[in-house]
Every structure is written in C-alpha cells, then in structure tokens.
Amino acid sequence: MARLRYNNQAGALSADPGTSGTTINFAVAPSFATIVAPDYVPITLDPGTGTFEIVWMTAFTSGATSGTVARGQEGTT
C-alpha cells in the first residue's frame, strides 16, 4: 500500500456522498493521475459544519469526475 502525495489540491463535490457512500463525485475532474489499489490518496471532506472526515480514494481514472473511497480513515468516523 502506498500513500500518494498531492499537495494544494482543492475542489467541490457535485453530490453529497451521504454518511456511508463509497463513491464521491467531483464537480470538476481533479488533476489526479489514475489510482489503483493498493495505492490511495487521502482526501479531507469538509462540509463546512466544523466537522470533517478523512477518506482514502482507492480507485480513480485520470480525467474522471468520480472515485471510490474508503470511509472513516485516519481517526475519523
């Protein structure tokens, strides 16, 4: 498993993944390269409510607007 590093990435989701969704949909395709497990990119979801969640994006195709995530990683629930 390799943690991929992407600095200074920011964006918005086009839909709320809910409390247990494992697919996130971006409003605009992020500039990530293709990601295939066991590699992952940590992403912080911040709904603007003072709480946040760190998810790991484990599957993504470069140029796409959706990816697969593992929820509640790195001490978040």
C-alpha positions as CSV (number, residue, x, y, z in Angstrom):
1,M,0.0,0.0,0.0
2,A,1.4,3.4,-1.0
3,R,0.1,6.7,0.2
4,L,0.3,9.0,-2.8
5,R,1.1,12.7,-2.1
6,Y,-0.8,15.5,-3.8
7,N,-0.3,19.0,-2.3
8,N,-2.5,22.0,-2.8
9,Q,-5.5,20.2,-4.3
10,A,-8.9,21.6,-3.6
11,G,-12.3,21.1,-5.2
12,A,-16.0,20.6,-4.7
13,L,-18.2,17.6,-4.9
14,S,-21.2,17.6,-7.2
15,A,-23.2,15.4,-4.8
16,D,-23.2,14.6,-1.1
17,P,-21.9,11.1,-0.6
18,G,-24.1,10.7,2.5
19,T,-22.9,9.1,5.7
20,S,-21.9,5.7,4.1
21,G,-21.4,6.3,0.4
22,T,-18.2,4.9,-1.1
23,T,-18.3,6.9,-4.4
24,I,-17.5,10.6,-4.5
25,N,-18.5,12.7,-7.5
26,F,-16.5,15.8,-8.2
27,A,-18.0,18.9,-9.8
28,V,-14.8,19.2,-11.9
29,A,-12.3,16.4,-12.7
30,P,-9.4,16.7,-10.3
31,S,-5.8,16.6,-11.6
32,F,-5.0,13.2,-10.0
33,A,-3.3,10.5,-12.1
34,T,-5.0,7.1,-12.3
35,I,-5.1,5.5,-8.8
36,V,-5.3,1.7,-8.4
37,A,-5.3,-0.2,-5.1
38,P,-3.3,-0.7,-3.1
39,D,-2.3,2.9,-3.7
40,Y,-4.5,5.7,-2.3
41,V,-4.8,9.4,-1.9
42,P,-6.1,10.8,1.4
43,I,-8.9,13.4,0.9
44,T,-10.5,15.5,3.6
45,L,-14.2,16.0,3.3
46,D,-15.3,19.3,4.9
47,P,-19.0,20.0,4.8
48,G,-18.4,23.4,6.5
49,T,-20.1,22.3,9.7
50,G,-16.9,22.3,11.9
51,T,-16.6,18.5,11.4
52,F,-14.6,16.8,8.7
53,E,-13.8,13.3,7.6
54,I,-10.6,11.8,6.1
55,V,-11.3,9.3,3.3
56,W,-8.9,7.4,1.2
57,M,-9.5,7.4,-2.6
58,T,-8.5,3.9,-3.7
59,A,-9.8,4.0,-7.3
60,F,-9.8,6.8,-9.8
61,T,-9.3,7.1,-13.5
62,S,-7.4,10.2,-14.6
63,G,-9.8,12.8,-16.0
64,A,-12.9,11.2,-14.4
65,T,-15.3,13.0,-12.1
66,S,-15.9,10.1,-9.7
67,G,-13.8,7.9,-7.5
68,T,-14.1,5.1,-5.0
69,V,-13.2,5.9,-1.3
70,A,-12.8,4.0,2.0
71,R,-14.6,6.0,4.6
72,G,-13.6,7.0,8.2
73,Q,-9.8,6.7,7.8
74,E,-7.1,8.2,10.0
75,G,-9.1,8.5,13.2
76,T,-12.3,9.9,11.7
77,T,-15.6,8.1,11.8
